[in-house]
């Protein structure tokens, strides 16, 4: 079977370093005050969560302390 060929070759797009267009994109919308406040609150919440988990997790990761109590079993080996 014969393959149908494209009427317009698109190989020039792949060979070009960068696609250049004469159509300019519309300008980006500026973020409103409420959007900026929401983004900053989300960022502060994430930073506070990381800092809190670090502060609460560091004592659990500390291996330099000797255990202050030893575990004793309530079951006695002799009856």
C-alpha positions in Angstrom: 0.0 0.0 0.0 1.1 3.5 -0.6 1.5 5.9 2.2 -0.1 9.3 1.8 2.4 12.1 2.0 1.9 15.3 3.8 1.3 18.3 1.5 3.4 20.6 3.6 6.7 19.3 4.9 7.1 19.8 8.6 10.7 18.7 8.9 11.8 22.3 9.0 10.3 22.6 12.5 12.4 19.7 13.9 15.5 21.0 12.2 15.2 24.6 13.4 17.0 25.5 16.6 14.0 27.5 17.9 10.5 27.9 16.5 9.9 31.6 15.6 6.5 32.9 15.1 5.2 36.3 14.1 2.3 36.0 16.5 3.0 37.5 19.9 1.3 35.7 22.9 -1.0 37.7 25.0 0.5 39.4 28.1 0.4 37.4 31.3 -2.3 38.3 33.8 -1.0 39.8 37.0 -1.8 37.9 40.2 -4.4 39.6 42.4 -3.7 40.5 46.0 -5.7 37.5 47.3 -3.8 35.1 45.0 -0.5 36.5 46.3 -1.7 36.2 49.9 -2.8 32.6 49.3 0.5 31.6 47.8 2.5 33.2 50.6 0.3 31.4 53.2 0.8 28.1 51.5 4.5 28.7 51.4 4.7 29.7 55.0 2.6 26.7 56.0 5.0 24.4 54.2 8.1 26.0 55.8 6.5 25.8 59.2 5.6 22.2 58.7 9.2 21.3 57.7 10.6 23.3 60.6 8.2 21.6 63.1 9.0 18.2 61.8 12.7 18.9 62.1 12.3 20.2 65.7 10.2 17.3 66.7 12.2 14.7 64.8 15.7 15.6 66.0 15.3 14.2 69.5 14.1 10.9 68.1 17.2 10.7 65.8 19.7 11.4 68.6 21.6 8.3 69.4 24.2 9.8 71.8 22.1 9.4 75.0 22.1 6.2 77.0 18.7 4.8 77.9 17.7 6.0 81.3 15.7 2.9 82.1 16.0 -0.7 81.3 13.1 -2.9 80.4 12.1 -5.7 82.7 9.8 -8.4 81.8 6.9 -9.1 84.2 7.0 -12.8 83.4 9.3 -14.6 85.8 11.4 -17.4 84.3 11.2 -19.4 87.6 7.9 -20.6 88.9 
